[in-house]
Amino acid sequence: MRASKALEMESVKQLLTSRKLDREVTVRGWVRTKRGNAYVNFVAVNDGSTINNIQCVFNLEAAFKESDLKHVTTGACVSVVGQLVASEGKGQSVDVKATSVEIHGAADPDKFPIQPKKHSLDFLRENAHLRMRTNTFSAVFRVRHALTFAIHKYFNDRGFFNIHTPILTGTDGEGAGEMFRVTMLDPKNPPLTEDGSIDYSEDFFGKVTNLCVTGQLEAELAAMALSKVYTFGPTFRAENSNTSRHLAEFWMIEPEVAFCDIVGNMDLAEDFLKEVINYVMETCADDLQFLSERITQEEKGLPQDQRQPMELIEKLKFASENDFARITYTEAFDILRNSKPNKKKKFQYPVEEWGVDLQSEHERFLVEKHFKKPVIITGYPATIKAFYMKLNEDGKTVAAMDILFPGIGEIVGGSQREERYDVLLQKIKEFNIPEESVWWYLDTRKFGTVEHSGFGLGFERLMMFITGMTNVRDVIPFPRTPKNCEF
């Protein structure tokens, strides 16, 4: 079979690592910088395959006139043909001695927003359609690709099946977050019931329909037949929050495993996190080094309490090389209640009574100060956790688990699911969930029930941890936030 012409093209990354020199090559990409004098011009070209540019050398005394390069400016898209040779300068291994250049698309240097200088992240968010042209965002999105691949590879290699759970759903997510309504009814003249409310029985699906906030409940159905499954897809929450940690659209990884208790769930989550972090560290070493150096520069002059707790590569090794500490909620509560920050009233949220929901400051103290390693907390009070988590023998705690990382706090939340029909039905009633809305979920406990477990991991939160970016809008290509749905 004949290979596609696109597949035969050598990328900048391939050219920079090529050992076959003194041959004609073609460089295709976008101009990052151009410098030189009356005799020679040096043009840095990047095609997005690597953080590193390839330098194209234009000899103005022999092959080119200055007018030939008039439109070879920052932002222009070009193809450069020339000889791949060993570089005579510092900072690069090879150069391309140009013999011809084709300009596919010029970029007016006076109007192109992304100039070869430092831009603030706020400025780049305002120019989100072009921000991938920068080193920072090209690095972030190469990491995003590598992490996506690592996640699928991890589960595939271990016999999991990927399940596409619904994006449109007739359930309300059972308290997982505010939901976006999906409707085809006429907004100006919707059908009404006798009491004056909107009659959704006349809508497209014949009922109230929303965008999903989780795929967990549906993934559990699949696990009851395929044993090991996972979802990896978009989820939506209609929280009117404009913080650096909230998105209206984000991605979730949610494995569900039959014949698995809470201990097996912890083992899976710890192994998963270590494996995917290691994969990205091996695959994206240049990008991570660039991002680490960027953070170091950004934090110069900041007070210590505003800096990240450790250097980026060090932080990733901290997560991937340490065995995670495993403690109960009660043990965590005792540690926090007796800690110096709590006794000296330095916590914003004092830890006083058992049953309090742990905050990010508490979670970070446990990870960064007390254990100095990632921490898994189990055995949470039932009153602060979801209805589907298995009730422990003490009757007041559930088989839940949260994994805590430095700088971010909770990164994974999961549990052993309640497989006992009578107990689950009672909890549904206690949570005031209409039984008819989850009849299908209850059915799995009536027909061939078994212990099973799973967890949820916000993909963008993991991206923030791995890249060191501090705003969730900077780790997703097209962020959806209140009053912002461009593209």
C-alpha positions in Angstrom: 0.0 0.0 0.0 1.3 3.4 -0.9 2.0 5.7 2.1 0.2 9.0 2.3 2.3 12.0 1.3 1.5 13.6 4.6 2.9 10.6 6.4 6.1 10.7 4.4 6.9 14.3 5.5 9.7 14.6 8.0 8.8 16.6 11.1 11.1 19.2 12.7 11.6 16.7 15.6 12.7 14.0 13.2 15.1 16.4 11.4 16.7 17.6 14.6 17.4 14.1 15.7 18.4 12.8 12.2 21.9 11.2 11.7 21.6 11.4 7.9 23.3 14.7 7.1 24.3 16.5 3.9 21.1 15.7 2.1 18.2 17.7 0.8 15.3 18.1 3.1 12.1 20.2 3.3 11.1 22.0 6.5 7.5 22.9 6.9 6.1 25.0 9.7 5.6 28.5 11.1 8.3 31.2 11.6 9.1 31.8 15.2 11.9 34.3 14.8 14.0 35.9 12.1 17.3 37.7 12.6 20.4 38.5 10.6 22.3 41.1 8.6 22.9 42.1 5.0 24.8 38.9 4.4 22.8 36.1 6.1 19.4 35.6 7.7 18.6 33.0 10.4 15.0 31.9 10.5 13.7 29.6 13.3 10.9 27.4 12.1 8.6 25.2 14.3 5.9 22.7 13.2 4.6 21.8 16.6 6.3 18.4 16.8 8.8 19.6 19.4 9.6 22.4 21.8 12.8 23.0 19.7 12.9 25.1 16.5 15.1 24.2 13.5 17.3 27.0 12.2 17.2 27.7 8.5 20.1 29.7 7.1 19.5 32.0 4.2 22.7 33.3 2.4 21.9 36.7 1.0 25.1 36.9 -1.0 24.4 33.7 -3.0 21.0 32.1 -3.1 18.6 34.9 -2.0 17.9 38.5 -2.2 16.5 40.5 0.7 13.2 40.9 -1.2 12.8 37.1 -1.3 12.5 37.1 2.5 10.3 40.2 2.8 7.3 38.1 3.9 9.3 35.5 5.9 8.2 37.1 9.3 7.1 35.8 12.7 3.8 33.9 12.2 4.2 33.2 8.5 3.7 29.6 7.3 6.6 28.4 5.1 8.2 25.5 3.4 12.0 25.7 3.2 14.1 23.4 1.0 17.8 23.0 1.7 20.7 20.9 2.9 20.6 19.4 6.4 24.1 20.0 7.8 25.8 19.9 11.1 25.4 23.3 12.9 28.3 25.6 13.3 26.5 27.6 16.1 25.7 26.8 19.6 22.3 25.6 20.8 21.4 23.4 17.9 22.8 20.2 16.4 21.8 20.8 12.8 20.9 23.6 10.5 19.2 23.8 7.1 21.1 25.7 4.5 18.2 27.0 2.5 18.1 26.9 -1.3 14.4 27.9 -1.8 11.4 29.0 0.3 7.7 28.9 -0.3 5.4 31.2 1.7 2.1 29.5 2.2 0.6 32.2 4.3 2.1 35.6 5.2 1.5 37.2 8.6 1.6 41.0 8.8 4.3 41.6 11.5 2.5 44.8 12.7 -0.8 42.9 13.3 0.3 39.4 14.4 -0.4 39.3 18.1 2.1 36.5 19.1 5.4 38.3 18.8 8.8 36.8 19.9 8.6 38.2 23.4 7.1 37.2 26.7 3.3 37.4 26.8 1.1 37.1 29.9 -1.2 34.1 30.2 -4.1 36.5 30.4 -3.1 38.0 27.1 -2.8 34.6 25.5 -6.2 33.5 26.8 -7.6 36.6 25.0 -5.9 35.3 21.9 -6.7 31.6 22.5 -7.0 30.9 18.7 -3.3 31.6 18.3 -1.8 30.6 21.7 -0.8 27.1 20.6 1.9 28.9 18.5 3.8 29.7 21.7 6.3 27.4 23.4 4.2 27.3 26.6 1.0 26.1 25.0 2.5 23.8 22.4 4.3 22.1 25.3 1.1 21.8 27.3 -0.9 20.3 24.5 1.8 17.8 23.5 1.8 16.7 27.2 -2.0 16.5 27.0 -1.8 14.2 24.0 0.9 12.0 25.7 -1.2 11.8 28.9 -4.3 10.8 26.9 -2.4 8.1 25.1 -0.9 6.9 28.4 -4.3 6.5 30.0 -5.8 4.5 27.1 -2.6 2.4 27.0 -2.6 1.7 30.7 -6.2 0.3 30.7 -5.9 -1.5 27.4 -2.7 -3.3 28.5 -4.6 -4.5 31.6 -7.6 -5.9 29.9 -10.1 -3.0 30.5 -12.7 -2.1 27.9 -13.5 1.5 27.0 -17.1 2.4 27.4 -18.7 5.5 25.9 -21.2 6.5 28.5 -24.0 9.0 27.6 -23.4 12.7 27.1 -27.1 13.3 27.0 -28.8 11.8 30.1 -32.2 11.5 31.6 -30.8 11.3 35.2 -29.9 14.2 37.3 -26.4 13.0 38.2 -27.5 12.4 41.8 -26.0 15.5 43.2 -22.7 15.5 41.3 -23.2 19.1 40.2 -25.5 21.6 38.5 -26.5 20.4 35.1 -27.1 22.0 31.7 -30.6 21.5 30.3 -31.0 20.2 26.8 -34.3 21.0 25.1 -35.9 21.4 21.7 -39.0 23.2 23.0 -39.8 26.7 21.7 -38.3 29.1 24.3 -40.9 31.8 23.5 -43.9 29.5 23.6 -43.2 26.2 25.4 -46.0 23.7 26.1 -47.3 24.0 29.6 -49.0 21.6 32.0 -52.2 22.3 33.9 -50.2 23.9 36.7 -48.3 26.2 34.4 -45.0 24.5 34.4 -43.1 23.5 31.2 -44.4 20.2 29.8 -41.3 18.2 29.0 -43.3 15.2 27.9 -43.6 17.2 24.7 -39.9 17.6 24.3 -37.6 15.6 22.0 -36.9 12.9 24.5 -40.2 13.1 26.3 -38.6 14.0 29.6 -36.2 16.5 31.2 -32.8 15.9 29.6 -29.3 17.2 30.6 -25.7 17.1 29.7 -23.9 14.5 31.9 -21.9 15.3 35.0 -20.5 11.8 35.3 -20.4 8.5 33.5 -19.9 6.4 36.7 -23.4 5.0 37.2 -23.6 3.8 33.5 -20.0 2.4 33.7 -21.1 0.3 36.7 -23.7 -1.3 34.5 -21.0 -2.3 32.0 -18.7 -3.6 34.7 -21.5 -6.0 35.7 -21.0 -7.7 32.4 -17.4 -6.9 31.2 -15.7 -6.9 34.6 -13.2 -4.2 33.9 -14.2 -1.0 32.1 -13.4 2.6 32.0 -14.8 5.8 30.6 -12.8 8.8 29.3 -15.0 11.5 28.0 -16.4 15.0 28.5 -18.6 16.0 31.4 -20.4 19.2 32.1 -21.3 21.3 35.2 -23.3 24.4 35.1 -21.7 26.0 38.2 -21.5 29.8 37.8 -17.9 29.9 39.0 -15.1 31.9 37.5 -12.2 30.5 39.6 -9.0 29.2 38.2 -10.1 25.6 39.0 -13.6 25.5 37.4 -14.7 24.7 33.9 -18.1 24.2 32.5 -16.8 21.4 30.2 -14.0 19.1 31.2 -12.9 15.5 30.8 -13.1 12.6 33.3 -11.5 9.2 33.6 -13.7 6.7 35.5 -12.8 3.0 35.8 -15.2 0.5 37.3 -14.0 -3.0 38.3 -16.1 -6.0 39.4 -14.8 -8.4 42.0 -12.8 -5.5 43.5 -12.9 -4.1 47.0 -11.7 -0.8 48.4 -8.1 -2.1 48.8 -8.0 -3.3 45.2 -9.4 0.1 44.2 -6.6 1.9 46.0 -4.0 -0.4 44.5 -5.4 0.3 41.0 -5.5 4.1 41.4 -2.0 4.3 42.9 -0.5 2.1 40.1 -2.4 4.0 37.4 -1.2 7.5 38.6 2.4 6.4 38.8 2.4 4.7 35.4 0.9 7.6 33.5 3.1 10.2 35.2 6.2 8.1 34.4 5.1 7.7 30.7 4.7 11.5 30.3 8.1 12.1 32.0 9.8 9.7 29.6 7.9 10.9 26.5 7.8 14.7 27.1 11.1 15.3 28.8 12.0 18.4 26.8 8.5 19.9 27.3 8.5 19.3 31.0 12.0 20.8 31.4 10.8 23.9 29.5 7.7 24.2 31.7 9.8 23.7 34.8 12.1 26.5 33.8 9.2 28.7 32.9 7.7 28.3 36.4 11.0 29.1 38.1 11.3 32.3 36.1 7.6 33.2 36.9 8.1 32.7 40.6 11.2 34.8 41.0 10.5 37.6 43.4 7.3 36.0 44.7 6.9 35.3 48.5 7.6 31.7 49.5 4.0 31.0 50.3 2.9 31.9 46.7 5.4 29.5 45.1 4.7 25.9 44.1 5.8 23.5 46.9 8.5 21.9 44.8 10.2 22.1 41.4 8.1 20.5 38.7 10.2 17.4 37.8 10.9 16.9 41.6 7.1 17.0 42.2 6.4 14.4 39.5 9.1 12.1 40.9 7.6 12.7 44.4 4.3 11.3 43.1 5.7 8.5 41.0 8.5 7.1 43.2 6.9 7.2 46.7 4.6 4.6 48.1 1.4 6.4 49.0 0.6 6.7 52.7 -2.8 5.0 53.6 -4.8 6.3 56.5 -8.4 6.5 57.7 -10.4 9.6 57.9 -10.3 9.3 61.7 -6.5 9.1 61.7 -6.3 12.1 59.4 -8.7 14.0 61.7 -6.6 13.3 64.7 -3.4 14.4 63.0 -5.0 17.6 61.8 -6.7 18.4 65.1 -3.4 18.0 67.0 -1.3 19.8 64.4 0.5 23.1 65.1 -1.4 25.0 62.3 -4.7 23.9 63.9 -3.7 24.7 67.5 -2.3 28.1 66.4 -5.4 28.8 64.4 -3.5 29.1 61.1 -6.0 26.9 59.2 -8.7 29.0 57.5 -11.1 26.1 58.4 -10.4 24.9 61.9 -10.5 21.1 62.5 -12.6 20.7 65.6 -15.4 18.1 65.3 -15.2 14.6 63.7 -17.2 14.6 60.5 -15.9 17.8 59.1 -15.2 17.8 55.4 -11.5 18.2 54.8 -10.4 21.3 52.8 -7.5 21.7 50.4 -5.3 23.3 53.1 -5.8 20.2 55.3 -5.1 17.8 52.5 -1.9 19.7 51.5 -0.7 19.7 55.1 -1.0 15.9 55.3 0.9 15.5 52.0 3.5 18.2 52.1 4.2 18.6 55.8 3.2 15.5 57.8 3.8 12.4 55.6 5.8 14.1 52.8 4.4 11.6 50.3 1.1 11.2 48.5 -1.7 10.2 50.8 -4.8 8.0 50.4 -7.6 8.6 53.0 -10.3 6.0 53.5 -13.3 5.5 55.8 -15.0 8.9 55.4 -18.2 9.8 57.3 -21.2 8.6 55.3 -22.9 12.0 55.8 -20.4 13.8 53.6 -20.2 11.2 50.8 -22.4 10.0 48.0 -25.3 7.5 48.3 -23.7 4.8 46.2 -20.6 4.3 48.5 -20.6 1.0 50.5 -21.6 1.4 54.1 -19.0 0.0 56.5 -19.8 -2.3 59.4 -19.6 0.6 61.9 -22.7 2.1 60.2 -21.3 5.6 60.1 -18.4 5.5 57.6 -18.2 4.4 54.0 -15.6 2.6 51.9 -14.5 5.8 50.2 -11.0 6.8 49.2 -9.5 10.1 48.2 -5.9 10.5 46.9 -4.1 13.6 47.8 -1.2 15.2 45.9 1.2 18.1 46.7 0.1 21.5 45.5 -3.4 20.4 44.6 -4.9 18.3 47.4 -7.5 15.8 46.2 -6.8 14.4 42.7 -8.7 11.2 42.8 -12.0 10.3 44.5 -13.5 6.8 44.5 -15.1 4.1 46.6 -16.3 0.5 46.8 -19.8 0.7 45.6 -22.8 -0.5 47.7 -23.7 -3.8 46.1 -26.4 -4.8 48.6 -29.9 -4.1 47.3 -31.6 -3.4 50.6 -28.8 -1.2 51.9 -28.6 0.8 48.6 -32.4 1.2 48.5 -32.4 2.6 52.1 -29.6 5.0 51.2 -31.5 6.2 48.2 -34.4 7.0 50.4 -32.2 8.8 52.9 -30.8 11.0 50.1 -34.3 11.7 48.9 -33.6 10.3 45.4 -36.8 9.2 43.6 -36.6 5.4 43.3 -38.1 5.5 39.8 -35.2 7.6 38.5 -32.6 5.0 39.4 -34.6 1.8 38.9 -32.0 0.5 36.4 -29.2 1.1 38.8 -31.0 -0.8 41.5 -31.7 -3.7 39.1 -28.0 -4.5 38.9 -28.2 -5.2 42.6 -31.1 -7.6 42.1 -29.6 -9.6 39.3 -26.1 -11.0 39.8 -24.8 -8.4 42.1 -21.1 -8.5 43.2 -18.7 -6.3 45.1 -17.2 -3.7 42.8 -15.3 -0.5 43.0 -14.2 2.5 40.9 -12.8 6.0 41.0 -13.0 9.3 39.2 -10.1 11.5 38.1 -10.5 14.9 36.5 -8.2 14.9 33.5 -7.6 18.7 33.6 -6.7 18.5 37.3 -4.1 15.9 36.5 -2.9 18.0 33.6 -2.4 21.0 36.0 -0.4 18.8 38.3 1.8 17.4 35.5 2.4 20.7 33.7 2.6 23.0 36.7 0.0 25.3 35.2 -2.1 27.0 37.9 -5.2 27.9 35.9 -7.4 25.1 34.5 -8.1 27.3 31.4 -4.5 26.8 30.4 -4.6 23.0 30.1 -7.6 22.6 27.8 -7.5 23.8 24.2 -10.9 25.6 24.2 -12.0 26.4 27.8 -15.8 26.8 28.5 -16.5 29.1 31.4 -19.3 31.5 32.4 -19.8 34.1 29.6 -17.2 32.3 27.5 -18.0 29.8 24.7 -15.8 31.0 21.8 -15.1 28.8 18.8 
